[in-house]
Amino acid sequence: MCSWGDGQMDERSRTALEFAGILDFLREGAATPLGKERGADVRPLKDPTRVREALAEAGEMKALLDRAEEPPFAGVSDIRPHLARARLEGAALEPGALWEIYETVTAAHRLRTFFRRAKDAAPLLWKRASSLNPPEDLCAAIAEAITPEKGVADTASPGLAAARREMRALRKAVVAKLERYL
């Protein structure tokens, strides 16, 4: 079984096991950008206890997949660049970045729910997923301020809503005036 950075494998073993091909297969099958990235860093486990745990988790996942129960990874993005930018004092995130954060947090909630429902069949995977605690207040705030089209919603602030109403009224007045001239 493999992990990230937990051991070295000699070149003869790598070749015999076709390890590079396994890593390619792992990266290609990864459901998220971070999974693809981390697939490149997989190394063999050395600790027998960790090997048994990893095999048990893999067995649980296989059992779920055999029952056609696939974890809902849709919507997961690599939001690390957005989070790094948000840490900068005075920085602002674009609506598209905020929407990606929203979709990823929502996906984390769906994943936690999926594994909670499967906790009898997959207790080890549920244990891992139970640490996902998506900030629902952040999700609600983004959903209120940003549209799925990655634009700023009228409801983002009372001032913006008023300004947009005024713009629509002015546009209507200009169109009416132009029509009268024609």
C-alpha positions in Angstrom: 0.0 0.0 0.0 1.2 3.5 -0.6 1.2 6.9 1.1 2.8 10.2 0.6 6.5 10.3 1.4 6.7 7.2 3.7 9.5 5.2 2.1 11.8 4.5 -0.8 11.6 1.7 -3.3 14.7 0.6 -5.2 14.7 0.9 -9.0 14.5 -2.9 -9.6 11.3 -3.2 -7.5 9.8 -0.1 -9.2 10.4 -1.7 -12.6 9.2 -5.1 -11.6 6.0 -3.7 -10.1 5.5 -1.3 -13.0 5.2 1.4 -10.3 5.3 4.3 -12.8 2.3 2.8 -14.7 0.4 2.4 -11.4 1.1 6.0 -10.6 -0.1 7.1 -14.0 -3.2 5.1 -13.6 -3.8 6.6 -10.2 -3.3 10.2 -11.4 -5.6 9.6 -14.4 -8.3 8.1 -12.2 -8.1 10.8 -9.5 -11.4 12.7 -9.2 -10.0 16.0 -8.0 -7.1 18.3 -9.0 -5.4 17.8 -5.6 -5.8 14.0 -6.0 -4.0 14.1 -9.4 -1.2 16.2 -7.9 -0.8 14.0 -4.8 -0.9 10.9 -7.0 2.6 11.9 -8.2 3.9 11.8 -4.6 2.7 8.3 -3.7 5.4 6.2 -2.0 5.2 2.7 -0.6 4.4 2.4 3.1 6.9 0.7 5.4 4.9 0.5 8.7 2.9 -2.8 8.7 0.1 -1.1 10.8 -0.3 1.7 8.3 -0.3 -0.9 5.5 -3.1 -2.8 7.2 -5.1 0.4 7.7 -4.7 1.5 4.2 -5.7 -1.9 2.8 -8.8 -1.9 5.1 -9.7 1.6 3.8 -9.2 0.5 0.2 -11.4 -2.6 0.9 -14.1 -0.4 2.2 -14.0 1.9 -0.8 -14.0 -1.1 -3.2 -17.1 -2.5 -1.4 -18.9 0.8 -1.8 -17.9 1.0 -5.5 -19.0 -2.6 -6.0 -22.5 -1.5 -4.7 -22.4 1.4 -7.2 -22.0 3.9 -4.4 -19.6 6.5 -5.7 -18.4 9.4 -3.6 -19.7 12.8 -4.9 -16.5 14.6 -5.8 -18.1 16.9 -8.4 -17.4 20.5 -7.8 -14.1 20.0 -5.9 -11.5 22.6 -7.2 -8.0 23.4 -6.1 -8.8 26.5 -4.0 -5.3 26.8 -2.5 -4.4 29.8 -4.7 -7.6 31.6 -3.6 -7.0 30.9 0.0 -3.4 32.2 -0.2 -4.6 35.4 -1.8 -7.3 35.8 0.8 -4.6 35.7 3.5 -3.0 38.8 2.1 -4.0 42.0 3.9 -6.4 44.1 1.8 -6.7 41.5 -0.9 -10.0 40.8 -2.6 -11.2 37.7 -4.4 -13.0 37.8 -7.7 -16.5 36.4 -7.8 -15.3 33.4 -9.8 -12.8 32.5 -7.1 -15.5 32.9 -4.4 -17.8 30.6 -6.4 -15.1 28.0 -6.7 -14.6 28.1 -2.9 -18.4 27.8 -2.5 -18.5 24.7 -4.8 -15.6 23.1 -3.0 -17.1 23.7 0.4 -20.4 22.4 -0.8 -18.7 19.3 -2.2 -17.0 18.7 1.2 -20.4 18.8 2.8 -21.8 16.3 0.2 -18.8 14.0 0.8 -19.2 14.1 4.6 -22.9 13.3 4.2 -22.1 10.4 1.8 -19.7 8.8 4.2 -21.9 9.4 7.2 -24.7 7.4 5.4 -22.1 4.7 4.6 -20.5 4.6 8.0 -21.8 1.1 8.8 -20.2 -0.3 5.6 -17.2 2.0 5.7 -16.4 3.0 9.3 -12.7 3.8 8.5 -13.7 6.1 5.6 -16.3 7.7 7.7 -13.7 8.4 10.4 -11.6 10.2 7.8 -14.6 12.1 6.3 -15.9 13.1 9.7 -13.1 15.6 10.0 -14.6 17.5 7.1 -16.3 20.4 8.8 -17.3 22.8 6.0 -18.1 26.3 7.2 -21.8 26.5 6.4 -21.9 30.2 7.3 -19.3 31.0 4.7 -21.2 28.9 2.2 -24.4 30.8 2.9 -22.6 34.2 2.6 -21.1 33.3 -0.7 -24.4 31.9 -2.1 -26.1 35.1 -1.1 -23.5 37.3 -2.7 -22.4 35.4 -5.8 -24.4 33.9 -8.6 -23.7 30.5 -10.2 -22.7 32.5 -13.3 -19.9 33.9 -11.1 -21.4 37.4 -11.0 -22.1 39.5 -8.0 -25.8 39.2 -6.9 -28.0 42.2 -6.3 -28.5 40.7 -2.8 -24.7 41.1 -2.0 -25.4 44.4 -0.3 -28.3 46.8 0.0 -26.3 49.5 -1.6 -25.5 47.4 -4.7 -29.2 46.4 -5.0 -30.2 50.0 -4.9 -27.5 51.1 -7.4 -28.6 48.3 -9.8 -32.3 49.3 -9.5 -31.3 52.9 -10.3 -29.2 51.7 -13.3 -32.1 49.7 -14.7 -34.5 52.6 -14.3 -32.0 55.0 -16.0 -31.5 52.5 -18.8 -35.2 52.2 -19.3 -35.5 56.0 -19.3 -32.7 56.4 -21.9 -34.3 53.7 -24.1 -37.7 55.4 -23.9 -36.2 58.8 -24.7 -34.3 57.3 -27.8 -37.5 55.7 -29.0 -39.3 59.0 -28.8 -36.6 60.7 -30.8 -36.9 58.0 -33.5 
